[in-house]
């Protein structure tokens, strides 16, 4: 009857046995399933993290820096708003900083005017830019123009008007001077236009506009002309 005894003992849980083989097998199967599930979950999460995007394009460096600095203050719309903003900025800066900024702006203006007087195209006014206008200035500066006497004559005429004894003669002299001034302006304008057509045949800058530009420059004294004359009277141009 050894076989029957073995079957009976097989169903009894002995003290030195913690688990039955069935329970052990079940636990092992549960552990394997848990490990498989964990592996599957980890693989799925890794795949999700790998394939999932940000949903937006990567910002450029300029945009990122602008976002860190914050929004840009819009430009003032009125003069009153501009004055208020300057006043606010002045209140937030120290006196030494304001003085330094003022000196920097002053030096920049002086440098800009100096380059403009030297004839630098980058700093000239629109009416003075271009090779045609530069050549017209050289033509005017190379002549001794009658119109150059306009300003000294005007000052002299103002003084003479305070002398009643010769005021009548001063008026007559003014009319004569005006006639000669117009004649000299017409001659100068035709001369400049003729030389410009010879030097720049494809240029569209000419006619009355160029003649008036030359005449208005000739009415100024040499040391007051801007840009500064680049040639001397009598030089060949």
C-alpha positions in Angstrom: 0.0 0.0 0.0 2.9 2.3 -0.4 1.3 4.0 -3.4 -1.9 4.9 -1.5 0.2 6.3 1.4 2.1 8.4 -1.1 -1.1 9.9 -2.5 -2.4 10.7 0.9 0.9 12.4 1.9 0.9 14.3 -1.3 -2.2 16.2 -0.3 -1.0 17.0 3.2 0.9 20.3 3.7 4.0 19.5 5.7 5.5 22.1 8.0 8.8 22.2 6.2 7.0 22.9 2.9 5.9 26.5 2.4 4.2 26.2 -0.9 2.8 23.5 -3.0 4.2 22.8 -6.5 1.0 24.1 -8.0 1.2 27.3 -6.1 4.9 27.6 -7.0 4.1 27.1 -10.6 1.3 29.7 -10.4 3.5 32.2 -8.7 6.2 31.6 -11.3 3.7 32.1 -14.1 2.4 35.3 -12.4 5.9 36.7 -12.1 6.7 35.9 -15.8 3.4 37.6 -16.9 4.2 40.7 -14.7 7.7 40.8 -16.2 6.3 40.5 -19.7 3.7 43.2 -19.0 6.4 45.5 -17.5 8.6 44.9 -20.5 5.8 45.6 -22.9 4.8 48.7 -21.0 8.4 50.0 -21.0 8.8 49.3 -24.7 5.5 51.1 -25.5 6.5 54.1 -23.3 9.9 54.2 -24.9 8.4 54.0 -28.4 5.9 56.7 -27.4 8.6 59.0 -26.1 10.7 58.3 -29.2 8.0 59.0 -31.8 6.0 61.7 -30.2 7.0 65.2 -31.3 6.7 68.7 -29.7 3.8 69.7 -31.9 5.5 73.0 -32.8 8.6 74.1 -34.8 11.9 74.8 -32.9 12.0 78.6 -32.4 14.9 80.5 -34.0 17.6 82.1 -31.9 16.3 85.6 -32.6 12.8 84.7 -31.5 14.1 83.1 -28.4 16.2 86.1 -27.4 13.2 88.4 -28.2 11.0 86.3 -26.0 13.5 86.5 -23.1 13.8 90.2 -23.4 10.1 90.7 -23.4 7.8 92.6 -25.7 9.2 95.6 -27.6 7.7 99.0 -26.8 5.8 100.4 -29.8 7.0 103.6 -31.3 5.2 106.8 -30.1 2.4 107.9 -32.3 2.3 111.6 -31.4 4.8 114.3 -30.3 3.2 114.5 -26.9 3.7 110.8 -26.4 7.3 111.1 -27.6 8.0 113.9 -25.1 6.4 111.9 -22.3 8.6 108.9 -23.1 11.7 111.1 -23.3 10.8 112.6 -19.9 10.3 109.1 -18.4 13.6 107.9 -19.9 15.4 111.0 -18.5 14.0 110.3 -15.1 15.4 106.7 -15.1 18.9 107.7 -16.2 21.6 109.3 -14.1 23.0 112.7 -14.9 26.3 111.3 -16.0 24.6 108.9 -18.4 22.5 111.7 -19.9 25.6 113.8 -20.4 27.4 111.0 -22.0 24.6 110.3 -24.4 24.4 114.1 -25.3 28.1 114.2 -26.0 27.8 111.1 -28.2 24.9 112.6 -30.2 26.8 115.9 -30.6 29.9 114.2 -31.8 27.8 112.2 -34.3 26.2 115.3 -35.7 29.6 117.1 -36.0 31.0 114.1 -37.8 28.0 113.8 -40.1 28.2 117.5 -41.0 31.9 117.3 -41.6 31.5 114.4 -44.1 28.6 116.2 -45.7 30.7 119.3 -46.2 33.5 117.1 -47.7 31.0 115.8 -50.3 30.5 112.3 -49.0 27.5 110.9 -50.9 26.2 109.0 -47.9 25.6 112.2 -46.0 24.4 114.6 -48.7 20.9 115.8 -49.0 18.9 114.2 -51.9 19.2 117.4 -54.0 23.0 117.2 -53.9 23.5 113.5 -54.6 24.8 112.1 -57.9 27.7 112.8 -60.3 25.6 115.3 -62.3 25.0 117.6 -59.3 28.7 117.2 -58.2 29.8 118.3 -61.7 27.3 121.2 -61.6 28.8 122.4 -58.3 32.3 122.2 -59.7 31.3 124.3 -62.7 29.7 126.9 -60.4 32.7 127.0 -58.0 35.2 127.4 -60.9 33.5 130.6 -62.0 33.5 134.1 -60.5 29.8 134.7 -60.6 28.1 138.1 -60.5 25.4 136.4 -58.3 28.0 135.9 -55.6 27.7 139.7 -54.8 24.1 139.3 -53.8 24.5 138.9 -50.1 27.1 141.8 -49.6 24.9 144.0 -51.8 21.8 143.1 -49.7 23.6 144.1 -46.5 24.8 147.4 -48.0 21.3 148.1 -49.3 19.8 147.7 -45.9 22.3 150.2 -44.4 21.7 152.7 -47.2 17.9 152.6 -46.7 18.4 154.3 -43.4 19.8 157.3 -45.2 16.9 159.3 -46.7 19.2 161.5 -48.8 20.3 158.6 -51.0 17.4 156.2 -50.5 16.1 157.0 -54.1 19.4 156.2 -55.6 19.6 153.0 -53.6 16.2 151.8 -55.0 17.4 152.5 -58.6 20.7 150.7 -57.9 18.8 147.7 -56.6 16.7 147.4 -59.8 19.9 147.5 -61.9 21.5 144.9 -59.8 18.4 142.6 -60.1 18.6 142.9 -63.9 22.2 141.9 -64.0 21.5 139.1 -61.5 18.9 137.6 -63.7 21.1 137.8 -66.8 24.0 136.1 -64.9 21.6 133.4 -63.7 20.4 132.6 -67.3 23.9 132.5 -68.6 25.1 130.2 -65.8 22.1 127.9 -66.2 22.6 127.4 -69.9 26.3 126.9 -69.4 25.8 124.2 -66.8 23.2 122.4 -68.8 25.4 122.4 -71.9 28.4 121.0 -70.1 26.2 118.3 -68.4 24.8 117.2 -71.7 28.4 116.9 -73.0 29.7 115.0 -70.0 26.6 112.9 -69.2 24.6 112.5 -72.4 22.4 109.8 -70.9 21.4 111.8 -67.8 17.9 113.0 -67.4 18.9 115.6 -64.8 18.9 119.0 -66.5 16.7 121.8 -67.7 15.3 124.5 -65.3 15.8 122.3 -62.2 19.5 122.0 -62.7 19.9 125.6 -63.8 18.1 126.8 -60.6 20.3 124.5 -58.5 23.4 126.1 -60.0 22.1 129.7 -59.7 21.1 129.2 -56.0 24.5 127.9 -55.2 26.2 130.8 -57.1 24.3 133.3 -54.9 26.0 132.0 -51.8 29.4 133.2 -50.7 32.1 130.6 -51.1 32.7 129.9 -47.4 28.9 129.4 -46.9 28.4 126.8 -49.7 27.5 123.3 -48.7 29.0 121.0 -49.7 32.3 122.8 -49.5 33.8 123.8 -53.0 36.3 121.2 -54.3 37.8 123.5 -57.0 39.2 127.0 -57.0 38.0 129.9 -59.2 39.6 129.6 -62.6 40.3 125.8 -62.5 39.5 123.8 -65.5 36.5 121.5 -65.0 
